[in-house]
Amino acid sequence: MATIVIADDDPDAADLVAYAFEEAGHTVRTVLDGASALRLITELEPDVAVLDQNMPKMTGTEVVSAMRTHRPALATRILMITGRSHCEMTVDRFLIKPVTPRQLTLVVADMLRESADR
């Protein structure tokens, strides 16, 4: 299965989403701020990064911008979760809050299928 990094400053939300992905057979790591997310994504080069837009230390947008300058992280698919009706960053997908763990697992499964088809 896939390696997924979840970055959300709400630990309960991050744990719930991580549990859903783990139940689907994925390897999951969670972090609670953007700077930690960037470090972990750079280190692990995961298949997918699920980023909350509003996080301390670095926003989801800032993490994506930094990822675009790090060649290995370019292969990581990005799902941004935002409270806005649009996403200003170039990401693979974005979802508008509120989202359920089921929605997230379905979207990530679709993203992984698309990656496999390339």
N, C-alpha and C positions, 0 to 999 in steps of 0.2 A: 504494500500500500504506500501511501504518501507520508512525507514529513510536513507538518503544518506548524507554523508559528502563529500564535494568537496574542495580540497586543490590545489590552483593554484596561483602563484604569479602575474599573469596577471588578474586584476580585471574584465576587459571586457570579457575575456574568461570564467572566473568563473561565471559571471552573465549570460552569454549566455547559458552555460551548465545547470546552476541552473534553468533557465526559462524552458528549454526543459524537465527537470525532473519534475518540478512543473506542467507543462501542462499534463504530464503523470500521475499525481495524487500522486506523492511522496512528502514527507516532506524533505526539503533540507536545509542544513546549509553550508555556504561557509566560508573559511578562506584563508588568503593570504600567510601563511608561514607554514613550517613544525612543528615548536614547537606548534603553535596554533592548528594545525591539530591533533597532538597527544593528547593535552589536551581535545579537543572536542570529539575525538573518545573514549578516556577513560571515559569521562563523559556520553556521550550519548549511547555508545555501539551500533552504527548504524548497519543496515543490510549490507551496502556497503560503502566503502571509495574509492573515486576516487582521486588518488594522482598523481600530477605532479612530475617528478623525480627531476628537478632542481628548488628548492625553497630556500629562505633565512632561516636562523636560524637552519633548519634541512632539509636534502634532503629527497626525498621520500623513499630512501633506509634506511636512518636512522630512519624514522618514522616506517617503517615496522619492522625493528630490535627491536625497543622499544615495538611495539605492541605484538611481539612474547613473551615478558616477562610478559605481563599483561593478566592474565587469562580471564577476561571478554572480552577483545578485540580480543581474539583468534577466536571468532565466527564471527567477522566482515569479510566479503568478501572484497578482495582488487583488484582494477583495477589500474594498474600503467600506466601512460602515459609518454613515453620516446621518445627522438630523436634518440635513438640507435636501431640497428636492432635486439637486443636481450635484455633480462632483466636478470640480475644476481641474483635477489632476487626470492625467492619462493613466488609468488603471484598467485591469482586465474586466472587472465588474465592480458595481457599487450597489449597496442596499441602503434604503432609508429606514431609520429607526421608527418604531420598534421592530426588531426581528426575532424570530424564534430559532432555537437550535436546529430544528427541522429544516427551516428555510436555508440556513447556513450550510448544512450538510448537503442539501440538494444542489445548491449553487456550486459548492466546491467540487462535488462529484461531476457536475457538468464541465467545470473548468479543467478538471483532470482528464476527462474524456477528450476534450478539445486538444489538450497538450499531447495526448497519446496519438491523436490522429495526424499531428503535424509531422 
